Amino acid sequence: MNTKPGGDTHDDDVDGVDAVAAGLAAEYAAAVAAIAAAEAQAMGVLARAQAVGLERVAEIPRTAGREAELPLRALAAELGACARQPDRSVQRRMNDAHTLVNRFAATFESLAAGAVSVGHVRAIVEHGVKITDPTIRAAFETEALERAASTTPGRLGPQLARLVEQVQPTTFAERHKVAREGRGVWVRDVADGMTELLLRGPAVPVHGIHDMITHIARDVLNTARAAEAAEAAPADAAQAGAELAAEVGSEGDGETVDEAVVDSRTMDQVRADVLTEMVLTHRIDTETGEGLGDGHGGLASIRATVNVTVPALALAGVTDDPAELVGRAPIDLDTARILAASVPGWERVLADPITGGVLAVDRYTRSADLTRHLRVRDPHCRFPGCRMPTHRCDVDHGQDFALGGATDHRNLCALCRRHHILKGETPWRVKHHPGGVIEWISPGGLHYTDTPPPVTIGFVPDVEDAPF
C-alpha cells in the first residue's frame, strides 16, 4: 500500500486499477497544494503591507475620519496597480490576511504547507473570529484543522458553526436576536446590464425560499421535457413533411410547420425567472394586510421538506441549546418551535453521548422507521464532499438488492442522483462499515472515507420526568 495525496491508500496490486486516473488525481492534488502554498505567500505579503499601513496610521497626529485610512489606501493602491487588481479588493484582502496571520497562525502555516485550501481557511476564520478568548480560539483552531484534513470547505463550515456554539460565552438565541436586526435586501449592479439582488435574513426562511423555487424550477423543466418527448414522434413526421414540401417548392400552399419550442434554460436560470415572477406578481395590501406573511417570515408555510434537528430538552424549555437546519446552520429555538408546531408526528433520536453517532430512531406513530433513521444519519449525500440535502437524494443499496443486499441501515445510504449514477455506471465502488461509515474506492484505487456527521441531540439521565 502506498499513501497518495487526496486519498487514504492506493492499491497497487488490485486488478482493474485505473492507473491513469490515479496518476491524474495525484498530480491534481499536488497542484492544489502548490496553489495553496502560493496563496499563503501572497497573504503573507498582504499581512505585512497591512502591518506597515497600521504603523503609518499610528504616526499620524490625529487619526480621525478619512485621514486615518489614507496610508492603508495608498499601500493597497500600490499593490493593486502592480498586480493589476482593484485596490479596494486588495485593501480588503490586506485586512483579512492580517487577521489570518496574527490570530490564526496555525491555519496560515497549514495553508503554506498545502495541507488545507483557501476555502478551508475562509471557513475557519469566518467562524473563529467570533471567539474573543485567545486560548479558546487556539483550541478551536486545532480542532478545526483536524476536521479540515478529512473534509471539504462546504462541509467544514456547518461543523465549525456547531463547534463555535459549544465555546461561545453568550447563547445562540442572544446573538441571533441581535443578528436579526441586520436583515435586509440590497441591489448591486454588475457588468453587461445585469444586477444582483442580495437578501440577508434568518437561515430557515431563506433556505425555504431557495428550496421552494428549486422545486418549482424542477417542475417547470420536467414539464418541458415531458412535452418535448410527447412531441418527438409528431415532430419526426412534420420534418418528413417539411422535406417533401421543400422538394415540391413553390407548388405547395406556402404553409410551414413550426418547430417545437424546447426549454433550454438551466436550473439556475429557471430559479431566477421563478423568483422574479413570484415577487413581481405578488401584491400586498398595506391597509388590510392581505398578502402579508405570518409575522415570522413565512415559517408557518414550511413543512417537512426542511429537516431541522431540535434538542428535545431545548424544545421543552429545559435548556437553551440551539437547533440546527441540518447540514446548513444553527437556528434559534423560537424558529424551531414554530416549525415544530406544524409537524404531524414527533421523532426521538438517541445519539451516542461520546461520538454523537445515531444509535436509534423511533416514533410513536406508524411510519417508515428505517427511512427516518437514514434521514437523520445521512443529512446529505454520502459521497465525500457532497452537500445535497437528503430529501433530494436517492436511497441506495451498497450491495445491490438483486444480488442479495439487505434493505437495512447497514447497507443503505443517501446518494444524490449524480453520485448514485456514478456508483452504478462507473468503476467507483462502495463499502459499508459499522456506524454508517462509507468507504469509496475510486477507479484509480484511492480510498475515501465518509463518516456521518455527529447528531447534536440526545437524552440526559438526570431529568426525572420527560418534558414531552
BADO-45749 format. One record per residue (C-alpha): x, y, z; residue in one letter; residue number from 1. Coordinates in steps of 0.5 Angstrom, whole numbers. Example, Ala and Ser with C-alpha at 12.3 -4.5 7.8 and 13.67 -1.06 7.14 Angstrom:
<sites>
+-------+-------+-------+-----+-----+
!     x !     y !     z ! res !   n !
+-------+-------+-------+-----+-----+
!    25 !    -9 !    16 !   A !   1 !
!    27 !    -2 !    14 !   S !   2 !
+-------+-------+-------+-----+-----+
</sites>
This chain:
<sites>
+-------+-------+-------+-----+-----+
!     x !     y !     z ! res !   n !
+-------+-------+-------+-----+-----+
!     0 !     0 !     0 !   M !   1 !
!     2 !     7 !    -2 !   N !   2 !
!     0 !    13 !     1 !   T !   3 !
!    -3 !    18 !    -4 !   K !   4 !
!    -5 !    26 !    -4 !   P !   5 !
!   -12 !    26 !    -3 !   G !   6 !
!   -14 !    19 !    -1 !   G !   7 !
!   -12 !    14 !     4 !   D !   8 !
!    -9 !     9 !     1 !   T !   9 !
!    -7 !     7 !    -6 !   H !  10 !
!    -8 !    -1 !    -8 !   D !  11 !
!    -2 !    -2 !   -13 !   D !  12 !
!    -4 !   -10 !   -13 !   D !  13 !
!   -11 !    -9 !   -15 !   V !  14 !
!   -14 !   -12 !   -21 !   D !  15 !
!   -17 !    -7 !   -25 !   G !  16 !
!   -14 !    -1 !   -22 !   V !  17 !
!   -14 !     6 !   -27 !   D !  18 !
!    -7 !     8 !   -26 !   A !  19 !
!    -8 !    14 !   -31 !   V !  20 !
!   -14 !    16 !   -26 !   A !  21 !
!   -10 !    15 !   -20 !   A !  22 !
!    -4 !    19 !   -23 !   G !  23 !
!    -8 !    25 !   -25 !   L !  24 !
!   -11 !    25 !   -18 !   A !  25 !
!    -4 !    25 !   -15 !   A !  26 !
!    -2 !    31 !   -20 !   E !  27 !
!    -8 !    35 !   -19 !   Y !  28 !
!    -7 !    34 !   -11 !   A !  29 !
!     0 !    36 !   -12 !   A !  30 !
!    -2 !    42 !   -16 !   A !  31 !
!    -8 !    44 !   -11 !   V !  32 !
!    -3 !    44 !    -5 !   A !  33 !
!     2 !    48 !    -9 !   A !  34 !
!    -3 !    54 !   -11 !   I !  35 !
!    -5 !    54 !    -3 !   A !  36 !
!     3 !    55 !    -2 !   A !  37 !
!     3 !    61 !    -7 !   A !  38 !
!    -4 !    64 !    -4 !   E !  39 !
!     0 !    63 !     3 !   A !  40 !
!     6 !    67 !     0 !   Q !  41 !
!     1 !    72 !    -2 !   A !  42 !
!    -3 !    73 !     4 !   M !  43 !
!     4 !    74 !     8 !   G !  44 !
!     6 !    80 !     3 !   V !  45 !
!    -1 !    83 !     4 !   L !  46 !
!    -1 !    82 !    12 !   A !  47 !
!     6 !    85 !    12 !   R !  48 !
!     3 !    91 !     8 !   A !  49 !
!    -3 !    92 !    13 !   Q !  50 !
!     2 !    92 !    19 !   A !  51 !
!     6 !    97 !    15 !   V !  52 !
!     0 !   101 !    14 !   G !  53 !
!    -2 !   101 !    21 !   L !  54 !
!     4 !   103 !    23 !   E !  55 !
!     4 !   109 !    19 !   R !  56 !
!    -3 !   111 !    21 !   V !  57 !
!    -1 !   111 !    28 !   A !  58 !
!     4 !   116 !    27 !   E !  59 !
!    -1 !   121 !    24 !   I !  60 !
!    -2 !   126 !    30 !   P !  61 !
!   -10 !   126 !    29 !   R !  62 !
!   -12 !   119 !    26 !   T !  63 !
!   -20 !   121 !    25 !   A !  64 !
!   -24 !   120 !    19 !   G !  65 !
!   -22 !   119 !    12 !   R !  66 !
!   -15 !   121 !    14 !   E !  67 !
!   -13 !   115 !    18 !   A !  68 !
!   -15 !   111 !    13 !   E !  69 !
!   -10 !   114 !     7 !   L !  70 !
!    -4 !   110 !     9 !   P !  71 !
!    -7 !   104 !     8 !   L !  72 !
!   -11 !   106 !     2 !   R !  73 !
!    -4 !   108 !    -1 !   A !  74 !
!    -1 !   102 !     0 !   L !  75 !
!    -7 !    98 !    -3 !   A !  76 !
!    -7 !   102 !    -9 !   A !  77 !
!     1 !   101 !   -10 !   E !  78 !
!     0 !    93 !    -9 !   L !  79 !
!    -6 !    93 !   -13 !   G !  80 !
!    -3 !    97 !   -19 !   A !  81 !
!     3 !    93 !   -19 !   C !  82 !
!    -1 !    86 !   -19 !   A !  83 !
!    -7 !    89 !   -24 !   R !  84 !
!   -12 !    88 !   -19 !   Q !  85 !
!   -17 !    93 !   -16 !   P !  86 !
!   -14 !    97 !   -10 !   D !  87 !
!   -21 !    96 !    -6 !   R !  88 !
!   -20 !    89 !    -6 !   S !  89 !
!   -13 !    89 !    -4 !   V !  90 !
!   -14 !    93 !     2 !   Q !  91 !
!   -20 !    88 !     4 !   R !  92 !
!   -15 !    82 !     3 !   R !  93 !
!   -10 !    86 !     7 !   M !  94 !
!   -14 !    86 !    13 !   N !  95 !
!   -16 !    79 !    12 !   D !  96 !
!    -9 !    77 !    11 !   A !  97 !
!    -7 !    81 !    17 !   H !  98 !
!   -13 !    77 !    22 !   T !  99 !
!   -10 !    70 !    19 !   L ! 100 !
!    -3 !    71 !    20 !   V ! 101 !
!    -4 !    74 !    27 !   N ! 102 !
!   -10 !    71 !    30 !   R ! 103 !
!   -10 !    64 !    26 !   F ! 104 !
!    -2 !    63 !    26 !   A ! 105 !
!    -3 !    55 !    26 !   A ! 106 !
!    -8 !    56 !    20 !   T ! 107 !
!    -3 !    60 !    16 !   F ! 108 !
!     2 !    55 !    17 !   E ! 109 !
!    -2 !    49 !    14 !   S ! 110 !
!    -4 !    54 !     8 !   L ! 111 !
!     3 !    55 !     7 !   A ! 112 !
!     5 !    47 !     7 !   A ! 113 !
!    -1 !    46 !     3 !   G ! 114 !
!    -5 !    42 !     8 !   A ! 115 !
!   -11 !    46 !     7 !   V ! 116 !
!   -14 !    50 !     2 !   S ! 117 !
!   -16 !    58 !     2 !   V ! 118 !
!   -23 !    55 !     2 !   G ! 119 !
!   -22 !    51 !     9 !   H ! 120 !
!   -18 !    58 !    11 !   V ! 121 !
!   -24 !    62 !    10 !   R ! 122 !
!   -29 !    57 !    14 !   A ! 123 !
!   -24 !    57 !    20 !   I ! 124 !
!   -23 !    65 !    20 !   V ! 125 !
!   -30 !    66 !    19 !   E ! 126 !
!   -33 !    62 !    25 !   H ! 127 !
!   -26 !    63 !    29 !   G ! 128 !
!   -26 !    71 !    29 !   V ! 129 !
!   -33 !    70 !    33 !   K ! 130 !
!   -29 !    67 !    39 !   I ! 131 !
!   -25 !    73 !    43 !   T ! 132 !
!   -21 !    69 !    48 !   D ! 133 !
!   -15 !    67 !    45 !   P ! 134 !
!   -14 !    61 !    49 !   T ! 135 !
!   -21 !    58 !    47 !   I ! 136 !
!   -20 !    61 !    40 !   R ! 137 !
!   -13 !    57 !    39 !   A ! 138 !
!   -16 !    50 !    42 !   A ! 139 !
!   -22 !    52 !    37 !   F ! 140 !
!   -17 !    52 !    31 !   E ! 141 !
!   -13 !    46 !    33 !   T ! 142 !
!   -20 !    42 !    32 !   E ! 143 !
!   -22 !    46 !    26 !   A ! 144 !
!   -15 !    44 !    23 !   L ! 145 !
!   -16 !    37 !    24 !   E ! 146 !
!   -23 !    37 !    21 !   R ! 147 !
!   -21 !    40 !    15 !   A ! 148 !
!   -16 !    35 !    14 !   A ! 149 !
!   -21 !    30 !    12 !   S ! 150 !
!   -27 !    34 !     9 !   T ! 151 !
!   -29 !    40 !     4 !   T ! 152 !
!   -30 !    47 !     6 !   P ! 153 !
!   -37 !    46 !     4 !   G ! 154 !
!   -38 !    41 !    10 !   R ! 155 !
!   -33 !    44 !    14 !   L ! 156 !
!   -37 !    51 !    15 !   G ! 157 !
!   -43 !    48 !    19 !   P ! 158 !
!   -39 !    43 !    23 !   Q ! 159 !
!   -35 !    49 !    25 !   L ! 160 !
!   -41 !    53 !    27 !   A ! 161 !
!   -43 !    48 !    32 !   R ! 162 !
!   -36 !    48 !    35 !   L ! 163 !
!   -37 !    55 !    36 !   V ! 164 !
!   -43 !    55 !    39 !   E ! 165 !
!   -40 !    50 !    44 !   Q ! 166 !
!   -35 !    55 !    47 !   V ! 167 !
!   -39 !    62 !    46 !   Q ! 168 !
!   -40 !    66 !    52 !   P ! 169 !
!   -47 !    68 !    50 !   T ! 170 !
!   -52 !    64 !    48 !   T ! 171 !
!   -54 !    63 !    41 !   F ! 172 !
!   -61 !    66 !    42 !   A ! 173 !
!   -58 !    72 !    45 !   E ! 174 !
!   -53 !    73 !    39 !   R ! 175 !
!   -59 !    71 !    34 !   H ! 176 !
!   -63 !    77 !    37 !   K ! 177 !
!   -58 !    82 !    35 !   V ! 178 !
!   -56 !    79 !    28 !   A ! 179 !
!   -64 !    79 !    26 !   R ! 180 !
!   -63 !    87 !    26 !   E ! 181 !
!   -58 !    86 !    21 !   G ! 182 !
!   -63 !    83 !    16 !   R ! 183 !
!   -64 !    87 !     9 !   G ! 184 !
!   -64 !    87 !     2 !   V ! 185 !
!   -59 !    90 !    -3 !   W ! 186 !
!   -58 !    91 !   -10 !   V ! 187 !
!   -51 !    91 !   -13 !   R ! 188 !
!   -50 !    93 !   -21 !   D ! 189 !
!   -45 !    88 !   -24 !   V ! 190 !
!   -43 !    88 !   -32 !   A ! 191 !
!   -47 !    88 !   -38 !   D ! 192 !
!   -53 !    91 !   -36 !   G ! 193 !
!   -54 !    85 !   -30 !   M ! 194 !
!   -56 !    87 !   -23 !   T ! 195 !
!   -55 !    82 !   -16 !   E ! 196 !
!   -61 !    82 !   -11 !   L ! 197 !
!   -58 !    81 !    -4 !   L ! 198 !
!   -62 !    78 !     1 !   L ! 199 !
!   -60 !    77 !     8 !   R ! 200 !
!   -64 !    74 !    13 !   G ! 201 !
!   -65 !    68 !    18 !   P ! 202 !
!   -63 !    62 !    16 !   A ! 203 !
!   -69 !    58 !    16 !   V ! 204 !
!   -74 !    62 !    11 !   P ! 205 !
!   -68 !    64 !     7 !   V ! 206 !
!   -67 !    57 !     5 !   H ! 207 !
!   -74 !    55 !     5 !   G ! 208 !
!   -74 !    61 !    -1 !   I ! 209 !
!   -69 !    57 !    -4 !   H ! 210 !
!   -72 !    50 !    -3 !   D ! 211 !
!   -79 !    53 !    -6 !   M ! 212 !
!   -76 !    56 !   -12 !   I ! 213 !
!   -72 !    50 !   -13 !   T ! 214 !
!   -78 !    45 !   -13 !   H ! 215 !
!   -82 !    50 !   -18 !   I ! 216 !
!   -76 !    50 !   -23 !   A ! 217 !
!   -75 !    43 !   -23 !   R ! 218 !
!   -83 !    42 !   -24 !   D ! 219 !
!   -82 !    47 !   -30 !   V ! 220 !
!   -76 !    43 !   -33 !   L ! 221 !
!   -79 !    37 !   -32 !   N ! 222 !
!   -86 !    39 !   -36 !   T ! 223 !
!   -82 !    42 !   -41 !   A ! 224 !
!   -78 !    35 !   -42 !   R ! 225 !
!   -84 !    31 !   -42 !   A ! 226 !
!   -88 !    36 !   -47 !   A ! 227 !
!   -81 !    35 !   -52 !   E ! 228 !
!   -82 !    28 !   -51 !   A ! 229 !
!   -89 !    27 !   -53 !   A ! 230 !
!   -88 !    32 !   -59 !   E ! 231 !
!   -82 !    27 !   -61 !   A ! 232 !
!   -86 !    23 !   -66 !   A ! 233 !
!   -90 !    28 !   -69 !   P ! 234 !
!   -84 !    33 !   -70 !   A ! 235 !
!   -81 !    27 !   -74 !   D ! 236 !
!   -87 !    27 !   -78 !   A ! 237 !
!   -87 !    34 !   -79 !   A ! 238 !
!   -80 !    34 !   -81 !   Q ! 239 !
!   -81 !    29 !   -87 !   A ! 240 !
!   -87 !    33 !   -89 !   G ! 241 !
!   -82 !    39 !   -89 !   A ! 242 !
!   -77 !    36 !   -93 !   E ! 243 !
!   -83 !    34 !   -98 !   L ! 244 !
!   -85 !    41 !   -98 !   A ! 245 !
!   -78 !    43 !  -100 !   A ! 246 !
!   -78 !    38 !  -106 !   E ! 247 !
!   -85 !    41 !  -108 !   V ! 248 !
!   -82 !    48 !  -108 !   G ! 249 !
!   -87 !    54 !  -110 !   S ! 250 !
!   -92 !    49 !  -112 !   E ! 251 !
!   -94 !    48 !  -105 !   G ! 252 !
!   -99 !    52 !  -101 !   D ! 253 !
!   -94 !    56 !   -97 !   G ! 254 !
!   -95 !    53 !   -90 !   E ! 255 !
!   -89 !    51 !   -86 !   T ! 256 !
!   -89 !    47 !   -80 !   V ! 257 !
!   -87 !    51 !   -73 !   D ! 258 !
!   -81 !    47 !   -69 !   E ! 259 !
!   -83 !    45 !   -62 !   A ! 260 !
!   -81 !    50 !   -57 !   V ! 261 !
!   -76 !    47 !   -52 !   V ! 262 !
!   -74 !    50 !   -46 !   D ! 263 !
!   -66 !    50 !   -46 !   S ! 264 !
!   -66 !    54 !   -39 !   R ! 265 !
!   -61 !    52 !   -34 !   T ! 266 !
!   -64 !    50 !   -27 !   M ! 267 !
!   -60 !    57 !   -24 !   D ! 268 !
!   -64 !    61 !   -30 !   Q ! 269 !
!   -71 !    58 !   -28 !   V ! 270 !
!   -70 !    59 !   -21 !   R ! 271 !
!   -68 !    66 !   -22 !   A ! 272 !
!   -74 !    67 !   -27 !   D ! 273 !
!   -79 !    64 !   -22 !   V ! 274 !
!   -77 !    68 !   -16 !   L ! 275 !
!   -77 !    74 !   -21 !   T ! 276 !
!   -84 !    72 !   -23 !   E ! 277 !
!   -86 !    71 !   -16 !   M ! 278 !
!   -84 !    77 !   -13 !   V ! 279 !
!   -87 !    82 !   -18 !   L ! 280 !
!   -93 !    79 !   -19 !   T ! 281 !
!   -95 !    78 !   -12 !   H ! 282 !
!   -99 !    84 !    -9 !   R ! 283 !
!   -99 !    86 !    -1 !   I ! 284 !
!  -105 !    91 !     1 !   D ! 285 !
!  -102 !    95 !     6 !   T ! 286 !
!  -108 !    97 !     9 !   E ! 287 !
!  -112 !    91 !    10 !   T ! 288 !
!  -105 !    87 !    11 !   G ! 289 !
!  -108 !    82 !     6 !   E ! 290 !
!  -102 !    78 !     2 !   G ! 291 !
!   -97 !    79 !     8 !   L ! 292 !
!   -94 !    73 !    12 !   G ! 293 !
!   -95 !    70 !    19 !   D ! 294 !
!   -91 !    75 !    22 !   G ! 295 !
!   -85 !    70 !    23 !   H ! 296 !
!   -82 !    71 !    16 !   G ! 297 !
!   -87 !    65 !    13 !   G ! 298 !
!   -84 !    60 !    18 !   L ! 299 !
!   -91 !    57 !    18 !   A ! 300 !
!   -92 !    55 !    11 !   S ! 301 !
!   -85 !    51 !    11 !   I ! 302 !
!   -87 !    44 !    12 !   R ! 303 !
!   -83 !    37 !    13 !   A ! 304 !
!   -78 !    39 !     7 !   T ! 305 !
!   -74 !    43 !    12 !   V ! 306 !
!   -70 !    38 !    16 !   N ! 307 !
!   -69 !    41 !    23 !   V ! 308 !
!   -65 !    38 !    29 !   T ! 309 !
!   -68 !    40 !    35 !   V ! 310 !
!   -65 !    38 !    42 !   P ! 311 !
!   -71 !    35 !    46 !   A ! 312 !
!   -70 !    39 !    52 !   L ! 313 !
!   -69 !    46 !    49 !   A ! 314 !
!   -75 !    45 !    45 !   L ! 315 !
!   -79 !    44 !    52 !   A ! 316 !
!   -75 !    50 !    55 !   G ! 317 !
!   -71 !    46 !    60 !   V ! 318 !
!   -64 !    48 !    56 !   T ! 319 !
!   -63 !    54 !    51 !   D ! 320 !
!   -58 !    50 !    46 !   D ! 321 !
!   -59 !    52 !    39 !   P ! 322 !
!   -63 !    48 !    34 !   A ! 323 !
!   -60 !    46 !    27 !   E ! 324 !
!   -62 !    47 !    20 !   L ! 325 !
!   -59 !    40 !    18 !   V ! 326 !
!   -52 !    41 !    14 !   G ! 327 !
!   -53 !    48 !    14 !   R ! 328 !
!   -53 !    53 !    20 !   A ! 329 !
!   -56 !    53 !    27 !   P ! 330 !
!   -62 !    57 !    28 !   I ! 331 !
!   -66 !    60 !    34 !   D ! 332 !
!   -71 !    56 !    38 !   L ! 333 !
!   -76 !    61 !    37 !   D ! 334 !
!   -76 !    59 !    30 !   T ! 335 !
!   -75 !    51 !    31 !   A ! 336 !
!   -81 !    52 !    36 !   R ! 337 !
!   -86 !    55 !    30 !   I ! 338 !
!   -83 !    50 !    25 !   L ! 339 !
!   -85 !    44 !    30 !   A ! 340 !
!   -92 !    46 !    31 !   A ! 341 !
!   -94 !    44 !    24 !   S ! 342 !
!   -90 !    37 !    25 !   V ! 343 !
!   -95 !    32 !    25 !   P ! 344 !
!   -91 !    27 !    29 !   G ! 345 !
!   -85 !    27 !    34 !   W ! 346 !
!   -79 !    23 !    33 !   E ! 347 !
!   -74 !    21 !    38 !   R ! 348 !
!   -66 !    21 !    36 !   V ! 349 !
!   -62 !    17 !    41 !   L ! 350 !
!   -55 !    19 !    40 !   A ! 351 !
!   -48 !    17 !    43 !   D ! 352 !
!   -46 !    21 !    48 !   P ! 353 !
!   -39 !    21 !    46 !   I ! 354 !
!   -39 !    21 !    39 !   T ! 355 !
!   -45 !    24 !    37 !   G ! 356 !
!   -47 !    18 !    32 !   G ! 357 !
!   -54 !    16 !    31 !   V ! 358 !
!   -56 !    10 !    36 !   L ! 359 !
!   -63 !     9 !    34 !   A ! 360 !
!   -69 !    13 !    32 !   V ! 361 !
!   -76 !    11 !    34 !   D ! 362 !
!   -83 !    14 !    33 !   R ! 363 !
!   -90 !    13 !    37 !   Y ! 364 !
!   -94 !    14 !    30 !   T ! 365 !
!   -93 !     9 !    25 !   R ! 366 !
!   -89 !    11 !    19 !   S ! 367 !
!   -82 !     8 !    16 !   A ! 368 !
!   -77 !     8 !    21 !   D ! 369 !
!   -72 !     6 !    17 !   L ! 370 !
!   -73 !    12 !    13 !   T ! 371 !
!   -73 !    16 !    19 !   R ! 372 !
!   -66 !    13 !    21 !   H ! 373 !
!   -63 !    14 !    15 !   L ! 374 !
!   -65 !    21 !    14 !   R ! 375 !
!   -62 !    23 !    21 !   V ! 376 !
!   -56 !    19 !    20 !   R ! 377 !
!   -55 !    22 !    13 !   D ! 378 !
!   -57 !    29 !    13 !   P ! 379 !
!   -54 !    30 !     6 !   H ! 380 !
!   -51 !    26 !     0 !   C ! 381 !
!   -45 !    21 !     3 !   R ! 382 !
!   -41 !    22 !    -3 !   F ! 383 !
!   -34 !    25 !     0 !   P ! 384 !
!   -35 !    33 !     0 !   G ! 385 !
!   -43 !    33 !    -3 !   C ! 386 !
!   -48 !    37 !     1 !   R ! 387 !
!   -54 !    36 !    -3 !   M ! 388 !
!   -60 !    35 !     2 !   P ! 389 !
!   -62 !    28 !     4 !   T ! 390 !
!   -69 !    30 !     2 !   H ! 391 !
!   -67 !    31 !    -5 !   R ! 392 !
!   -63 !    24 !    -5 !   C ! 393 !
!   -64 !    17 !    -7 !   D ! 394 !
!   -63 !    12 !    -2 !   V ! 395 !
!   -58 !     7 !    -5 !   D ! 396 !
!   -56 !     0 !    -3 !   H ! 397 !
!   -49 !    -1 !    -2 !   G ! 398 !
!   -50 !    -8 !    -5 !   Q ! 399 !
!   -55 !    -9 !   -10 !   D ! 400 !
!   -62 !   -12 !    -7 !   F ! 401 !
!   -62 !   -16 !   -13 !   A ! 402 !
!   -55 !   -19 !   -11 !   L ! 403 !
!   -57 !   -21 !    -4 !   G ! 404 !
!   -56 !   -14 !    -1 !   G ! 405 !
!   -60 !   -13 !     5 !   A ! 406 !
!   -65 !    -7 !     6 !   T ! 407 !
!   -63 !    -4 !    13 !   D ! 408 !
!   -58 !     2 !    15 !   H ! 409 !
!   -52 !    -3 !    15 !   R ! 410 !
!   -53 !    -3 !     7 !   N ! 411 !
!   -57 !     4 !     5 !   L ! 412 !
!   -54 !    11 !     5 !   C ! 413 !
!   -57 !    17 !     2 !   A ! 414 !
!   -54 !    19 !    -5 !   L ! 415 !
!   -56 !    25 !   -10 !   C ! 416 !
!   -57 !    23 !   -17 !   R ! 417 !
!   -51 !    25 !   -20 !   R ! 418 !
!   -47 !    20 !   -15 !   H ! 419 !
!   -52 !    15 !   -15 !   H ! 420 !
!   -51 !    14 !   -22 !   I ! 421 !
!   -43 !    15 !   -21 !   L ! 422 !
!   -43 !     9 !   -17 !   K ! 423 !
!   -48 !     5 !   -21 !   G ! 424 !
!   -45 !     7 !   -28 !   E ! 425 !
!   -37 !     7 !   -27 !   T ! 426 !
!   -32 !     3 !   -23 !   P ! 427 !
!   -33 !     7 !   -17 !   W ! 428 !
!   -34 !     2 !   -11 !   R ! 429 !
!   -37 !     3 !    -4 !   V ! 430 !
!   -36 !    -1 !     2 !   K ! 431 !
!   -41 !     0 !     8 !   H ! 432 !
!   -37 !     0 !    15 !   H ! 433 !
!   -40 !     0 !    22 !   P ! 434 !
!   -43 !     6 !    25 !   G ! 435 !
!   -45 !     9 !    18 !   G ! 436 !
!   -38 !    10 !    15 !   V ! 437 !
!   -38 !     9 !     8 !   I ! 438 !
!   -31 !     8 !     4 !   E ! 439 !
!   -31 !    10 !    -3 !   W ! 440 !
!   -26 !     7 !    -7 !   I ! 441 !
!   -24 !    10 !   -14 !   S ! 442 !
!   -22 !     7 !   -21 !   P ! 443 !
!   -15 !     9 !   -19 !   G ! 444 !
!   -15 !     5 !   -13 !   G ! 445 !
!   -15 !    11 !    -8 !   L ! 446 !
!   -20 !    10 !    -2 !   H ! 447 !
!   -24 !    16 !     1 !   Y ! 448 !
!   -28 !    15 !     8 !   T ! 449 !
!   -34 !    19 !     9 !   D ! 450 !
!   -37 !    19 !    16 !   T ! 451 !
!   -44 !    21 !    18 !   P ! 452 !
!   -44 !    28 !    22 !   P ! 453 !
!   -45 !    28 !    29 !   P ! 454 !
!   -52 !    29 !    32 !   V ! 455 !
!   -53 !    35 !    36 !   T ! 456 !
!   -58 !    32 !    41 !   I ! 457 !
!   -59 !    26 !    46 !   G ! 458 !
!   -62 !    24 !    52 !   F ! 459 !
!   -59 !    26 !    59 !   V ! 460 !
!   -61 !    22 !    65 !   P ! 461 !
!   -61 !    27 !    71 !   D ! 462 !
!   -69 !    29 !    69 !   V ! 463 !
!   -74 !    25 !    72 !   E ! 464 !
!   -80 !    27 !    68 !   D ! 465 !
!   -80 !    27 !    61 !   A ! 466 !
!   -81 !    34 !    58 !   P ! 467 !
!   -86 !    32 !    53 !   F ! 468 !
+-------+-------+-------+-----+-----+
</sites>
